[in-house]
Amino acid sequence: MRIRLLAAVLPSILLTGCLQSTTIVKVNADGSGTLDNQTLMTAAALAQVRQLSGVLGGSNAKPFDPFSEEQARTFASQMGEGVTLLSSMPARTATAEGRASVFGFRDVTKLRVSQTPPTPGDTSIRAGGLGLGGDQGSSMVTIEMTRTPAGNALLTLHTGGDPLSALLNQVGSLNRGGGQLPPDQMAMIRQMLAGMHVALRVEPMGRLIRTNSPYVDGQTVTLFDFDVDTLLKDEEAFARLQSASTPAETTEALKRAPGVKIAAERDITIEFAP
């Protein structure tokens, strides 16, 4: 019961910018592999979650841990058939704490990869009316795996859009007057989104042959990686993203945005040799 209550009220207190998350999907030639995720939350946000859990649960309630191993096992059950939790341990930096987990899967085509960081009680990530990644369906990545005539593995990752663009669309909807955000609204956006950094990468376990993502580092293909603090420091770049009104304008603005790497294609292909 307490978890359900938390799921109902956490979206109103979780600050989007208080989360940093990196997900790396490692795929073998037979379709098996692992998903590595590290998600961190600032100490201030964690204190809010824990304080709220005490209020809802009463004085004798066990403190709610949003980054427990139990939560990691719950996430495994939501990622698709055959996904298991292989390892999980607390993770900490100077300003945040959370959990680093490794999940195993037998068949990448049955894996459901969320573009948004996993959050306590399966809540959405929201701040002041802003949500990261849209609805659950559009924030999921599904994966196909086929063979080329040469015998190479070909992954096709279907995305409904990237979470940064979904977030920016909502920022634009808050500015009913149109044009560049006034200074007071811009200051509010900076506060809500401060510190947010989200990335999703794929690492084929073999020799990378080709991909339509422009962001490749060795064997690692990036679908998206955005550091909102870096983006917000460049007001011109942020204004260009705000004013983009067509997919082509958005793609061009994203290319010139600091701290942002987002593949323009909604279907990302990755071919690799075993």
C-alpha positions as CSV (number, residue, x, y, z in Angstrom):
1,M,0.0,0.0,0.0
2,R,2.8,2.4,0.9
3,I,4.5,1.8,-2.4
4,R,1.3,2.6,-4.3
5,L,0.9,5.9,-2.3
6,L,4.5,6.8,-3.1
7,A,3.9,6.1,-6.8
8,A,1.0,8.5,-6.7
9,V,2.8,11.4,-5.1
10,L,6.5,11.0,-6.0
11,P,6.1,12.6,-9.5
12,S,5.3,15.9,-7.8
13,I,8.5,16.0,-5.8
14,L,11.1,14.2,-8.0
15,L,13.1,16.8,-9.8
16,T,14.0,15.8,-13.3
17,G,17.4,17.3,-13.0
18,C,18.2,15.4,-9.8
19,L,18.8,12.2,-11.9
20,Q,21.7,11.0,-13.9
21,S,21.5,7.7,-15.7
22,T,23.6,5.7,-18.1
23,T,22.5,2.5,-19.8
24,I,24.7,0.3,-22.0
25,V,23.2,-2.7,-23.9
26,K,25.9,-5.3,-24.7
27,V,24.8,-7.8,-27.4
28,N,26.4,-11.1,-28.4
29,A,26.1,-12.6,-31.8
30,D,23.6,-15.1,-30.6
31,G,21.3,-12.4,-29.3
32,S,22.1,-12.8,-25.6
33,G,23.8,-10.1,-23.6
34,T,23.7,-7.8,-20.7
35,L,22.2,-4.4,-19.9
36,D,24.3,-2.2,-17.5
37,N,22.6,0.7,-15.8
38,Q,23.8,3.2,-13.3
39,T,21.2,5.7,-11.9
40,L,22.0,8.3,-9.3
41,M,19.9,10.8,-7.4
42,T,21.1,13.9,-5.5
43,A,21.2,13.7,-1.7
44,A,18.5,16.4,-1.4
45,A,16.0,14.4,-3.6
46,L,16.7,11.2,-1.8
47,A,16.0,12.9,1.5
48,Q,12.7,14.1,0.2
49,V,11.7,10.6,-0.9
50,R,12.7,9.1,2.4
51,Q,11.0,11.8,4.4
52,L,7.8,11.3,2.4
53,S,7.9,7.5,2.9
54,G,8.1,8.1,6.7
55,V,5.1,10.4,6.6
56,L,3.0,7.9,4.6
57,G,4.1,4.8,6.5
58,G,3.9,6.2,10.1
59,S,6.5,6.3,12.8
60,N,7.2,2.6,12.8
61,A,7.5,2.3,9.0
62,K,10.7,0.9,7.5
63,P,12.5,3.6,5.5
64,F,11.9,3.3,1.8
65,D,15.0,2.8,-0.3
66,P,14.4,3.8,-3.9
67,F,17.7,2.2,-4.9
68,S,17.4,-1.2,-3.1
69,E,18.2,-4.6,-4.7
70,E,14.5,-5.4,-4.4
71,Q,13.8,-2.4,-6.7
72,A,16.5,-3.7,-9.2
73,R,14.8,-7.1,-9.3
74,T,11.5,-5.4,-10.0
75,F,13.0,-3.5,-12.9
76,A,14.4,-6.9,-14.3
77,S,10.8,-8.3,-14.3
78,Q,9.7,-5.3,-16.4
79,M,12.4,-5.5,-19.0
80,G,11.0,-8.5,-20.9
81,E,10.9,-12.3,-20.9
82,G,14.1,-14.0,-19.7
83,V,15.7,-10.9,-18.1
84,T,17.4,-11.5,-14.8
85,L,19.4,-9.5,-12.3
86,L,23.0,-10.6,-12.4
87,S,24.6,-8.1,-10.0
88,S,23.7,-4.9,-8.1
89,M,25.5,-2.7,-5.8
90,P,25.2,0.8,-4.3
91,A,26.9,3.6,-6.3
92,R,28.0,7.0,-4.9
93,T,29.6,10.2,-6.1
94,A,30.5,13.4,-4.2
95,T,26.9,14.7,-4.8
96,A,24.7,11.8,-5.5
97,E,24.0,8.2,-4.7
98,G,22.1,5.3,-6.3
99,R,22.7,1.9,-7.8
100,A,24.7,0.2,-10.5
101,S,23.1,-3.0,-11.8
102,V,23.8,-5.5,-14.5
103,F,20.9,-7.4,-16.0
104,G,21.2,-10.5,-18.3
105,F,19.0,-11.4,-21.2
106,R,18.8,-14.5,-23.4
107,D,17.1,-12.9,-26.4
108,V,17.6,-9.2,-27.3
109,T,14.4,-9.2,-29.4
110,K,12.4,-9.7,-26.2
111,L,14.2,-7.0,-24.3
112,R,12.4,-3.7,-23.6
113,V,14.8,-0.9,-23.0
114,S,13.5,2.3,-21.3
115,Q,14.9,5.6,-22.6
116,T,14.2,7.1,-19.2
117,P,15.9,6.3,-15.9
118,P,14.2,3.7,-13.7
119,T,12.5,5.4,-10.8
120,P,10.9,4.2,-7.5
121,G,7.5,2.6,-7.7
122,D,7.5,2.8,-11.5
123,T,6.8,6.5,-11.4
124,S,7.3,9.0,-14.2
125,I,10.1,11.5,-13.9
126,R,8.5,14.9,-13.6
127,A,9.3,18.4,-12.4
128,G,6.9,21.3,-12.3
129,G,4.7,19.8,-15.0
130,L,7.6,18.6,-17.1
131,G,8.0,14.9,-17.9
132,L,11.0,13.1,-19.3
133,G,10.4,10.8,-22.2
134,G,6.6,11.0,-22.8
135,D,4.3,8.1,-22.1
136,Q,5.6,4.6,-21.3
137,G,5.0,3.3,-24.8
138,S,6.9,6.0,-26.6
139,S,9.8,5.8,-24.2
140,M,10.5,2.2,-24.9
141,V,13.1,0.9,-27.4
142,T,12.4,-2.4,-29.1
143,I,15.0,-4.4,-30.9
144,E,15.1,-6.6,-34.0
145,M,18.0,-8.9,-34.8
146,T,18.5,-10.5,-38.3
147,R,21.4,-11.9,-40.3
148,T,22.9,-10.3,-43.4
149,P,23.8,-12.4,-46.5
150,A,27.4,-12.3,-45.2
151,G,26.4,-13.9,-41.9
152,N,26.8,-10.7,-39.8
153,A,24.3,-9.8,-37.1
154,L,22.1,-6.8,-37.8
155,L,20.4,-5.0,-34.9
156,T,17.6,-2.5,-35.6
157,L,16.6,-0.5,-32.6
158,H,13.1,1.2,-32.9
159,T,12.7,4.3,-30.9
160,G,9.6,6.5,-30.5
161,G,11.7,9.6,-30.2
162,D,14.4,10.9,-27.8
163,P,13.6,12.0,-24.2
164,L,15.4,15.4,-24.6
165,S,13.1,16.5,-27.6
166,A,10.0,15.4,-25.6
167,L,11.2,17.5,-22.7
168,L,12.0,20.5,-24.9
169,N,8.5,20.3,-26.4
170,Q,7.0,20.6,-23.0
171,V,9.3,23.5,-22.1
172,G,8.0,25.2,-25.2
173,S,4.4,24.6,-24.1
174,L,5.0,26.4,-20.9
175,N,6.0,29.6,-22.8
176,R,2.5,30.6,-24.0
177,G,3.7,33.9,-25.3
178,G,6.1,32.2,-27.8
179,G,9.6,33.3,-28.6
180,Q,12.5,33.1,-26.2
181,L,11.7,32.3,-22.6
182,P,11.7,35.3,-20.3
183,P,14.5,35.4,-17.7
184,D,12.3,34.4,-14.7
185,Q,11.0,31.3,-16.6
186,M,14.5,30.5,-17.8
187,A,15.8,30.6,-14.2
188,M,13.0,28.2,-13.2
189,I,13.9,25.8,-16.0
190,R,17.5,25.9,-15.0
191,Q,16.7,25.0,-11.5
192,M,14.4,22.1,-12.4
193,L,16.7,20.6,-14.9
194,A,20.1,21.2,-13.2
195,G,22.4,18.2,-13.2
196,M,20.3,16.0,-15.5
197,H,22.5,13.7,-17.6
198,V,21.0,10.7,-19.5
199,A,22.7,8.4,-21.9
200,L,21.8,5.2,-23.9
201,R,24.4,3.2,-25.7
202,V,24.8,-0.1,-27.5
203,E,28.0,-2.2,-27.5
204,P,28.0,-5.2,-29.9
205,M,30.3,-8.0,-28.8
206,G,32.1,-8.4,-32.1
207,R,33.6,-6.2,-34.9
208,L,31.4,-3.2,-35.7
209,I,30.8,-3.1,-39.5
210,R,28.4,-0.1,-39.8
211,T,25.7,1.9,-38.1
212,N,23.6,4.9,-39.1
213,S,24.3,6.6,-35.7
214,P,26.9,9.3,-36.2
215,Y,28.2,8.8,-32.6
216,V,30.6,5.9,-32.5
217,D,33.5,5.4,-30.1
218,G,35.3,2.2,-30.8
219,Q,32.7,-0.5,-30.5
220,T,30.2,1.7,-28.7
221,V,27.2,3.2,-30.5
222,T,25.4,6.1,-28.9
223,L,21.7,6.6,-29.4
224,F,21.6,9.6,-27.2
225,D,23.7,11.3,-24.5
226,F,22.7,14.7,-23.2
227,D,24.1,16.8,-20.4
228,V,21.5,19.5,-19.7
229,D,23.8,21.7,-17.6
230,T,26.2,22.1,-20.6
231,L,23.2,22.8,-22.9
232,L,21.7,25.4,-20.7
233,K,25.0,27.3,-20.4
234,D,24.6,28.1,-24.2
235,E,21.5,30.3,-24.3
236,E,21.7,30.7,-28.1
237,A,21.8,26.9,-28.6
238,F,18.8,26.5,-26.2
239,A,16.9,29.2,-28.0
240,R,17.5,27.5,-31.4
241,L,16.1,24.3,-30.0
242,Q,13.1,26.2,-28.6
243,S,12.3,27.9,-31.9
244,A,12.7,24.8,-34.1
245,S,9.3,24.1,-35.7
246,T,10.1,21.2,-38.0
247,P,11.9,17.9,-37.6
248,A,14.7,19.2,-40.0
249,E,15.2,22.3,-37.9
250,T,15.2,20.3,-34.7
251,T,17.8,17.9,-36.1
252,E,20.0,20.8,-37.2
253,A,19.7,22.6,-33.8
254,L,20.6,19.4,-32.0
255,K,23.7,19.0,-34.0
256,R,24.9,22.4,-32.8
257,A,23.9,22.0,-29.2
258,P,26.7,21.6,-26.7
259,G,26.6,18.6,-24.4
260,V,24.1,16.8,-26.8
261,K,24.6,13.7,-28.9
262,I,21.3,12.4,-30.4
263,A,21.0,10.2,-33.4
264,A,18.5,11.7,-35.8
265,E,17.1,8.4,-37.1
266,R,14.3,6.8,-35.2
267,D,15.4,3.4,-36.3
268,I,19.1,2.8,-35.5
269,T,20.9,0.0,-37.3
270,I,24.0,-1.7,-36.1
271,E,25.8,-4.4,-38.1
272,F,28.6,-6.4,-36.5
273,A,30.6,-9.5,-37.3
274,P,30.8,-12.2,-34.6
